[in-house]
Amino acid sequence: MKRQIPNAREILELVSFKKPELDGTKRRLDAALTIEDLRRIAKKRTPRAAFDYTDGSAEGEISLARARQAFADVEFHPSILHDVSKVDTSTTIFGGPSALPFGIAPTGFTRLMQTEGEEAGAGAAGAAGIPFTLSTLGTTTIEHVKAANPTGRNWFQLYVMRKREISYGLVERAAAAGYDTLMFTVDTPVAGARLRDKRNGFSIPPQLTARTVADTATHPAWWFDFLTTRKLEFASLTQTGGTVGELLDYAMDPTIDYADLAEIRAMWPGKLVVKGVQNVPDSRKLADLGVDGIVLSNHGGRQLDRAPIPFHLLPEVVKEVGADTEIALDTGIMNGADIVAALALGARFTLIGRAYLYGLMAGGRQGVDRAIQILTDQVVRTMKLLEVANVEELEPRHVTQLERLAPRARD
């Protein structure tokens, strides 16, 4: 082979120098290509107790691990020779539109993760054209979330508390603020055993210990934001002292029943959705009662460990009640391909919790925007590779749930 002296001009035609990004937050977020990348950034930038509250689940954290594994154990079956130069990710859910087949799930204590909190989530959701759900245990009021997302869809997640008048007042405020969907949550009669939180002494307000003080030195930006921004305010609770478990037990009521569901239904003018459904018979009963939708969820693995995996339960519930009510799903979603798989098996919609919070902790509002963009790109790419042009074309034939945890036969 004949050799030659490298020609600088030819080399420059083959390569180009990347313009340096001076904005540290943008540079950090642009480098994140997956939700797991955002998680790693969040872990570096957030004190341990706050990060573990988000990242952790109940007891041995088996439910969460199984939920994520269930999505990993998916085999896709693409079609061929379909025009997918353009794909439509829009859908309708609970009486209104969404530009994407996912929305932001309710999360508690969100401003402890990063001080922009729910307002960053609501603003990002509004910009993306997707719904935002405020938790009863959110750290931003109903009215402030509405101000952050004035023209978008806002939903409210309701715990029926021991003091019923508090819950009733929240329902009235959400209706007055124009929220269009109420998520009546039924999987939290008491707080789950969040062992990471107990070991970290995580509380509201944060308790300073020797380890907390040491952690401060490695996360000065987080503490500066926390100490120089407005005081935490909750959507509902007037009692704000104590561990997370104590606060949850103060708010939750193990006596709630179908009469409470009927009472809230009578009060609420919008769509009523029941969140935390975990079996087929309950799905059937709720559909017969005429609820507007159900959310298959085990609370992100944060309540009953070893609870049913929503993604595994999905096909059975769709077969039983899919013609009668809309079905949404959460727990374990870390990739847009997870969302596509859920839609193919009959879910009308999905909700993301931790995925959005990792973005929030990684970069505030910009981080939430980045999380939504990552999932959007993954949804679009997966649809194109499956060769479906819109979400309505997704069908069970596109997905096989590979079995890892098959029930043992009984005698």
KENU-576276 format. One record per atom (N, C-alpha, C): residue in one letter; y, x, z. Coordinates in steps of 0.02 Angstrom, whole numbers, plus 50000, padded with zeros to 5 digits. Last residue first. Layout:
REM residues N
AYXZ;...
END
This chain:
REM residues 411
D485784745052206;D485114742252203;D485144734652207;R487154749652099;R486894747252163;R486194744452154;A487734764352015;A487374757952013;A487104756152082;R489364770752040;R488644771752050;R488294764952051;P490644770651916;P490354767951978;P489604769051980;A491234785851847;A490884779551835;A490574777151901;L492304795951822;L492144792751887;L491824785951873;R492364799151691;R492264804551738;R492034801851806;E492384793951526;E492164792451594;E492054798851634;L493794791651424;L493194795451438;L493014794751512;Q494404778651341;Q494444781451408;Q493784785051422;T495034779651179;T494424779251219;T494564782351287;V496134771751065;V496034775451128;V495334774351155;H496314763550958;H496644770050955;H496464774551014;R495784751350984;R495394755850941;R495694762850937;P496764744351056;P496234747951093;P495834752751050;E498304748250967;E497754743950984;E497224747851023;L499934747750903;L499464751250947;L498934746350972;E500854740150837;E500264742150800;E499744745850843;E501914738650922;E501484732850913;E500844734750875;V502644750350910;V502214749650968;V501734743650961;N502534756550740;N502884753250795;N502384751950851;A501744764050656;A502464763850643;A502864760350697;V500484775950678;V500714769050691;V501474769050688;E499794788450675;E499994784850614;E500084777350627;L499594797050773;L499114791550769;L499214787450706;L500714804550747;L500064807750736;L499494802650737;K501704795350783;K501664797750714;K500984800950699;M501434793750920;M501374788050874;M501314790350802;T501704806850964;T501024804050971;T500924798150924;R503084807650935;R502614812250902;R501894809450906;V503594797451019;V503694797250946;V503174801650910;V503214802251146;V503004795651123;V503034795351046;Q503884814551149;Q503144814451152;Q502874807651128;D505214810651144;D504944814951091;D504184814651090;T505244803451267;T505374800151203;T505074804151145;L505024813551361;L504534808151354;L504624804451287;I506194821151338;I505534824151331;I505014818751320;Q507204811651367;Q507144814351299;Q506454817451288;I507004809451504;I506924803851457;I506834806351386;A507294822351550;A506634819451561;A506504813751513;R508644823451512;R508154827851482;R507444825151491;D509254813851592;D509294813251519;D508754817351485;V508984820151713;V508674813651699;V508684812451624;G509774831551699;G509054832251706;G508684825751693;Q511054826351698;Q510804829751638;Q510044830451639;R511104821551831;R511104816851774;R510844820151710;G510174835051902;G510604829251909;G510554824551849;G509174844851875;G509844845451846;G510274839351850;A507994844051948;A508104849951907;A508814850651882;M508054831752009;M508094837652051;M508224843952011;L507934823851891;L508514823151936;L508594829451979;G506674827551844;G507264828951805;G507894828751847;Y505904822551949;Y505884829751934;Y506494831651893;L506194808951935;L506454812551993;L506424820151983;Y505494805351820;Y506234804951820;Y506524809051877;A504204807551864;A504434810951804;A505204810951801;R504054798851974;R504124806051986;R504404809651924;G504154786451884;G504474787851948;G504584795251958;I504114775251749;I504074782151771;I504454783051837;L503144761951682;L503694764151726;L503574771251748;T502824752551531;T502644757351583;T503264759251623;F502204737851447;F502744742251468;F502474747051521;R501104730851415;R501714729251378;R502254734451390;A499474737051394;A500074736651436;A500674735051391;G498414738751304;G498654732151319;G499244731551365;L498034751051259;L497534747251297;L497814740651325;A499184755851202;A498624754451158;A498094750151194;L499964758151315;L500154752851269;L499574750951225;A499284769251368;A499324762951407;A499504757151362;A499494778751267;A498814776651284;A498824770051322;V500894780251274;V500594777551214;V499884774951228;I500994786151402;I501314779651388;I500994776351327;D500334798151381;D500084793551432;D500354786451419;A501194804051289;A500524801951265;A500194797251316;G502264807751367;G502334801951323;G501674799551295;N501754811651534;N501804813551463;N501894807151422;M501464807351658;M501814813751654;M501934815951581;I501004794651763;I501264796051696;I501684802451697;G500524790451888;G500204796051854;G500484798051787;T501054774451889;T500624779151927;T500304784251880;D501124758151808;D501404764651828;D500854768751862;L501314744851691;L500884749551726;L501284755551749;A501344727151652;A501634733851652;A501194738351696;I501024712851563;I500734717751608;I501084724451598;E501434695651557;E501564702451534;E501324707351587;T500184682551542;T500764685651576;T500834692851550;D499184677551460;D499554672951503;D500174675951535;A498424686551394;A498704681151354;A499174676751394;G497974694751497;G498454697351449;G498774692051405;V497014691751591;V497654688151595;V498164690251543;E495784698251555;E495794692251597;E496444688351591;K496094709251476;K495584704451452;K495634697851490;V496964715751563;V497214713251499;V496724707951472;V496074719351664;V496614714651679;V496894711651614;E495254728451596;E494964722451627;E495494717151639;P496154738651555;P495804734651505;P495504728151534;L496704743651688;L497094740251636;L496684736051587;L496004751651772;L495974744451783;L496264740451725;H496354764351731;H495654762251724;H495594754651729;F497694764151768;F497514764951697;F496794763051684;P497634762851911;P497914757551868;P497704758151795;I496274765852008;I496714769251960;I496984764051912;P496184760052178;P496004759652107;P496514763152063;A496364772652309;A496474765952281;A496264765952207;R496324784452377;R495704782252344;R495754775052319;D497554779452496;D497234784552457;D496554782052435;L498784767852494;L498064768452508;L497764773852465;Q500164775252455;Q499964770552507;Q499224771552525;R500424783452349;R500784784852411;R500604780052468;G500044782552217;G499584785852264;G499864786852333;G501004774852158;G501024782052146;G500564785852192;H500604762152193;H501194764952225;H501224772552216;N499644758152107;N499434759652176;N499984763552212;S499854744951990;S500124750752024;S499774751852090;L500304734151869;L499714737451897;L499944744051925;V501404721551884;V501394728851875;V500764731451909;I501594706251795;I501304710151850;I501354717451832;G502694692051763;G502354698351746;G502044701351807;D503104679751803;D503314682051737;D502984688551716;V501914668551878;V502394674151881;V502534676651811;G501054657351884;G501614657351838;G502124662951846;L499894656251949;L500484653951986;L501114654251942;D499044662251861;D498984655051869;D499584652151906;A499414675451884;A499544672551819;A499524664951823;L498924676852015;L499644677352002;L499824674251934;K497554675651992;K497904670852036;K498654670852023;R497294686651909;R497164679851886;R497554674751927;S497604697251994;S497964696451931;S497904689251906;D496624695452092;D497334694452109;D497764693552047;P495464698452012;P495574691852042;P496294690452062;V495694712451974;V495704707051925;V495814700151957;N496824722852071;N496164720352052;N496244714352006;Q498094726952108;Q497574732052103;Q496874729252091;V499874726452102;V499244722852091;V498694727952076;G501154730952116;G500664733252163;G500004729752158;K502334717952090;K502164725052083;K501674727152137;V502724704051999;V502384706252060;V502124713352048;V504264697251945;V503694701551930;V503384703951995;L505284685251882;L504954687451943;L504314691051925;K506864684051804;K506154685151797;K505864687851862;G508084674351896;G507864678151839;G507104678651835;P508444667752014;P508564664351950;P508284667951889;W507604665452166;W507784670252114;W507874666852047;M507154656152259;M507834658852266;M508064662552204;A505854653152227;A506334647652228;A507054650152231;R505274665652242;R505294662552175;R505814657052173;I505334666952380;I505754671252339;I505814668352268;E504384657152414;E505064656852440;E505544660952397;A503214661752354;A503504655452332;A504234654752354;L503034673452429;L503124673852356;L503454667552330;D502804667852553;D503404671952543;D503554672752468;A501584661852528;A502154657552545;A502814661352536;Y500724672452512;Y500934668852452;Y501504663952466;D501404684052635;D500864680552600;D501144676752540;I501664696352763;I501894692852702;I501294689852665;T501354703452877;T501184696352876;T501374692852811;P501794716552882;P501094715352863;P500894708052860;D503274721852820;D503004716552862;D502284715152840;M504434735952826;M503874732152798;M503624726752847;A505434742552902;A505614738052848;A505054733452826;Y504774750152997;Y505314745653019;Y505454740352965;D503944757452915;D503644752652960;D504154747752989;L504924765452854;L504524760752815;L504214755452859;L505404772752964;L505854768352926;L505474763252885;E504234779652998;E504534775053046;E505014770253012;G504054787552883;G503544782652903;G503824777552951;V505194795552888;V505114790952833;V504604785552852;T505864796253056;T505464798753001;T505404793452947;G507594792153096;G506884792553107;G506514795353047;G508904780453058;G508664786253094;G507914786153102;T509444768953005;T509314774552959;T509074780752994;Q509614752053001;Q509334757453041;Q509144763152994;T509954744552895;T510494746252940;T510264751652988;L509374744652729;L509254746052799;L509904747452837;S509834742352592;S509654736952638;S509684738952711;A510194752952516;A510284746352486;A510174740852537;F511084765152613;F510474761952590;F510624755052561;E511974779952590;E512004772852607;E511404769452575;L512464795952645;L511934791752618;L512044784452638;K514174800352619;K513614799052664;K513094794552629;R514714809852477;R514744804152522;R514104803252561;T514624828052488;T514654821752452;T514604815952502;T514394839652557;T515084838452532;T515144832152489;L513074841152591;L513564840952645;L514274839252622;F512404841252468;F512234836352519;F512784835552571;D512954852452402;D513034845652375;D512914840352428;F512514862452491;F513234861452480;F513364854452452;W511134861252479;W511454859552543;W512204858552535;W510984865452345;W510754858852366;W511114856752430;A511494878552352;A511824873552309;A511624866552329;P510594885552437;P511284884052458;P511624878752417;H509184888252463;H509404882452423;H510134880652441;T508914898552548;T508644899052479;T508844893252435;A509494894652666;A509714900852635;A509484901552563;T508774883452701;T509464882752679;T509704888852641;D507604888052753;D507584885152686;D508284884552657;A508034891452880;A507824896852834;A507814894352762;V508274878552926;V508834883252922;V508654888952874;T506964873752924;T507484870552883;T508074875252873;R506344881853018;R506134882552949;R506654879352902;A507004877653134;A507054884653114;A506864885553040;T507734861853084;T507274865853123;T507364873053101;L508624847253071;L508674854553064;L508184857853112;Q508154832952985;Q508164836353049;Q508174843853038;P509074821952880;P508634827752887;P508714831052955;P509284805152955;P509504810852915;P509034816852924;I507654804352901;I508324802252880;I508734801352943;S506414817552883;S506714811652915;S507394810152884;F505014827652891;F505504824552847;F505764818152878;G504154836952946;G504644833752989;G505184830152951;N503174842252869;N503844844852858;N504354842052906;R502094834652909;R502074841852922;R502754845052914;K502514822152863;K502404823352935;K502414830752951;D502534824352725;D503154822652760;D503084823852835;R501194826752698;R501684832052685;R502324830652724;L500614814452730;L500504820152774;L500984825852761;R500914798952737;R501184804252695;R501164810852735;A500004785852747;A500034792152785;A500254797752739;G500994771152708;G500424775652699;G500534782052739;A501654757952807;A501754764352772;A501104768152766;V501074741252772;V501274746552818;V501364752952777;P501024733752657;P501084730252720;P501294734952777;T501234736552510;T501504740652565;T501574736552628;D501054729852392;D500544734752412;D500734738952472;V501964721352335;V501454718352378;V500944723452404;T503604717452284;T503114722652295;T502624720652350;F504384709852156;F504124708252223;F503534712852236;M505664713552064;M504984715952073;M504784714952146;L506664703951960;L506524705552029;L505784707652034;T507864705551831;T507164705251851;T507084707451923;D509234706551809;D508874701251774;D508134700551794;Y510754707351900;Y510084710151889;Y509644704751859;G512024702451931;G511774701951863;G511124705451848;A512504701652058;A512694707552019;A512414707551948;A511884690252106;A512604690052095;A512844695952053;A510574695152119;A510724689852071;A511464689652055;A510774704452221;A510534706652156;A510674701452102;R511194695952326;R511644701052300;R511434703452230;E510034688152345;E510664684952326;E511154689952296;V509134698152385;V508994694152326;V509644690952300;L509744702352503;L509694706952447;L509564703252382;G509584690952583;G510254693152565;G510254697952506;Y508214691052598;Y508524685452562;Y509234687352540;S508044702652675;S507764702252607;S508094696752567;I508714698552792;I508934704552756;I508684704252684;E507994687552834;E508674686452811;E508954692452774;R506784692452882;R506804689352816;R507514688552789;K506334705752956;K506934701452961;K507054698452892;R505264711952894;R505164707952955;R505744703152967;M505474710052714;M505484713552778;M505374708952837;V504864712252561;V505014706852608;V504924709752678;Y505594723052448;Y505124722452503;Y505344716452545;L505954722752276;L506054719552341;L505454720552387;Q506894730352153;Q506244730252185;Q506334727852258;F507814724652016;F507814726052088;F507114725252116;W508534731051864;W508024727251899;W508044729151973;N509694730651734;N509544732851801;N509034728151833;R510114735151573;R509674730851613;R509524734151680;G511884738751542;G511164739451533;G510774734751578;T513194738151575;T512974734051519;T512224734451506;P513364746551688;P513684739851686;P513424735351630;N512824756751781;N512484754251721;N512734747151707;A513654759151887;A513424764951849;A513084762851784;A513814746351937;A514404749751910;A514204755751868;K512524744151983;K512784739951929;K513394743351897;V512514753452085;V512064754352028;V512304750251969;H513434747452171;H513594753952141;H513144755452081;E512764735652208;E513384735252170;E513564741852137;I511664740252280;I511564736052221;I512194736152177;T511954757152337;T511954749952342;T511844746452275;T510804770152359;T511414767852326;T511394760252326;T509574773652400;T510144776352437;T510804775052402;G508234761552415;G508674766052378;G509264768152420;L507354752652466;L507484758552505;L507884763752467;T507274743652362;T507544741252425;T507734747252469;S507684752552210;S507234751052266;S507614748052324;L508094747852046;L508324750152111;L507844747952166;T507654752451885;T507464748351943;T507704751652007;F508274750751721;F508264754751782;F508104750151841;P507724749751549;P507884746851614;P507864752051670;I508574758351413;I507974756351448;I508164753551517;G509534765051337;G509364758251320;G508724755751352;A510044777151372;A509434777251331;A509214770251310;A511104773551451;A511244777351390;A510644777351343;G510424767451557;G510874763551515;G511014766951449;A509754778551609;A509374772951582;A509814768751536;A510844786151654;A510414788851601;A510004783251569;G511344777451753;G511754779351697;G511344781951638;A510244776951840;A510484770851808;A510904772351747;G510134790451880;G509584787051847;G509804780851809;A511384792551939;A511184796651882;A510624793251844;E511284783152041;E511814782451991;E511674786651930;E510254787852122;E510144781952079;E510684781052027;G510794804852132;G510344799452149;G510264794052097;E511664815052158;E511864810052108;E511404803852110;T511004823552250;T511524818852274;T511764813852223;Q509264823252257;Q509854826352226;Q510414821252233;M508464818052356;M508174822652308;M508734826752274;L509254809552426;L509024815452461;L508684820452415;R509444799252339;R509994804052345;R509814810052389;T508274791652358;T508354795752298;T508914800852304;F507544783352444;F507864789452471;F508084794252416;G506274777152329;G506674776952389;G506994783652405;T506254770352165;T506084775952210;T506544775752270;P505644760252033;P506024760752096;P505784766652138;A505604767951867;A505304764351923;A505744764851985;I506334765851712;I506344769751774;I506104765451832;G505254762251571;G505874761651609;G505804765751672;F504594762251403;F504574764151474;F505264763251505;P504674760951266;P504174757151303;P504074759451374;L506424759151222;L505824763151230;L505314759251271;A507394749851222;A507354754251164;A506734758551164;S507064733351266;S507074740351289;S506984744651228;P507644716451297;P507454722151255;P507434728651293;G506874703051396;G507434706751368;G507194712851330;G505824696751463;G506374692751437;G506954696551406;F504914706851498;F505214702451548;F505864699351524;I505244716151355;I504874715751417;I505264711451466;T505054722351190;T505364717451235;T504924717051297;T505404738351113;T504964732951133;T505374727751171;S505494752751004;S505784747351043;S505264742051060;T505114762950922;T504864763150991;T505114757251033;D504654764650762;D505064760350804;D504764760150874;V504744778550651;V504364774350698;V504854770650743;K504664784950487;K505074782050540;K504624777950585;S503594789950422;S504214793850418;S504724791350470;V502334785250414;V502634785550481;V503244790150479;D501264776950315;D501954779550314;D502244779350384;H499594782350322;H500084777150338;H500774780450338;L498474790850313;L498814788350253;L499234782250266;I497424786450454;I497684791050404;I498044787250348;S497344785150635;S497224782750568;S497494787850518;P496614793350780;P497154792150731;P496904788950667;H496144790850931;H495824789950866;H496354788250814;F496084800751082;F496444796751033;F496054796350967;E495404800451240;E495294802751172;E495644798051124;V495804805251402;V495914800451347;V495754803951281;D495954811451529;D495294809751502;D495364804251449;A497264811551569;A497014817451534;A496344815951499;F497304799351634;F497674800051572;F497444806251532;A496494802851743;A496294797351699;A496664797651633;Q497214812651808;Q496614814651772;Q496404809251723;R498184804751868;R498384809551816;R497784811751775;A497364797651956;A497764794051907;A497984798751850;R496814807652036;R496374803751992;R496774800151938;A497964812052103;A497594816752061;A497144812952012;L498284800252173;L498744802952123;L498374807652076;S497154798752257;S497344793552209;S497784796252154;I497154810252338;I496624809252290;I496824804252237;E497904814852444;E498214814452378;E497704813652322;G497444813652572;G497194819252533;G497464819452462;E498864804852618;E498264808152645;E498034814052603;A499854800452476;A499554798952540;A498934803252554;S500914812752397;S500654805952402;S500284805252468;G502314822852337;G501704821252374;G501494814052370;D503534824152273;D502934826652240;D502294824152272;T504504819052364;T504434816552295;T503744818052266;Y504264826552478;Y504294819252483;Y504194816152414;D504364839552429;D503704836952447;D503704829352455;F505764840452412;F505314840852354;F504634837852371;A506194839252545;A506404834252495;A505944834452435;A505564850452604;A505444843752630;A505624838352579;R506054861652528;R505344859752529;R505234852652551;P507524859552426;P507184861252489;P506484858252493;T507534863752253;T507564858552304;T507224860852368;R507324872752152;R508014871152168;R508084866352227;K505964874452128;K506364880352145;K507044878452173;K505594861552095;K505304864552155;K505704870652177;A506254859651974;A506434855652032;A506194858952097;I505524868251891;I506234869551904;I506454865951967;R504294861651893;R504344868551918;R505064870351934;R504654849251835;R504394849551904;R504464856551933;L504984853151707;L505514850551750;L505294850751823;D503684856351665;D504204861551666;D504774859351712;E503114843751671;E502864848951717;E503354854751721;I503734837851564;I503904835551631;I503664840551683;T504184850851445;T503744845751472;T504004843451540;L505124860151417;L504824856651360;L504374850951382;A506544867751469;A506004863351492;A505744859251433;A507634873951415;A507004877851417;A506414873651440;D508634864951438;D508404865851369;D507744869651366;L508844867051574;L508524860951552;L508264861451481;R509464879651576;R508864878451616;R508484872451590;R510584877351497;R510104882451478;R509434881351513;K511234867551572;K510984865851506;K510454870951483;T511544875251686;T511134869251692;T510834867451625;G512354885751634;G511714887151666;G511264881151671;D513174887851490;D513074882751541;D512374883551571;L513044897051390;L513394899151451;L513324894051507;E511864902551282;E512104896351314;E512394898251382;P512054913051139;P511924912251210;P512224905851237;K511274909750985;K511914909851021;K511784908751096;K510034920150921;K510194913850955;K510844914650994;F510054927950766;F510144928650838;F510364921950868;S508764927150645;S509444925550665;S509484926050741;V507814934050507;V507924932450578;V508644930550590;L507844936250372;L507234933550402;L507324931350474;E509024942150340;E508864935850306;E508264932350338;L508954953850412;L509414948650436;L509294941950402;I508084960850329;I507864958950396;I508304953350423;E508874963050218;E508284958750211;E508034956450280;R509824971750274;R510044965250248;R509454960450241;A509054983050307;A509374979150360;A509584972250336;N507524987350249;N508204985650226;N508514980850277;P506445000850290;P506684993950303;P507404993050281;I505765010450160;I506215010450217;I506475003350229;Q504075006750115;Q504785007550099;Q505185007750163;R502435009950043;R502895008950099;R503615009850076;K501085002749957;K501695006649953;K502165004850009;M499405004350000;M500005000050000;M500625004450000;
END
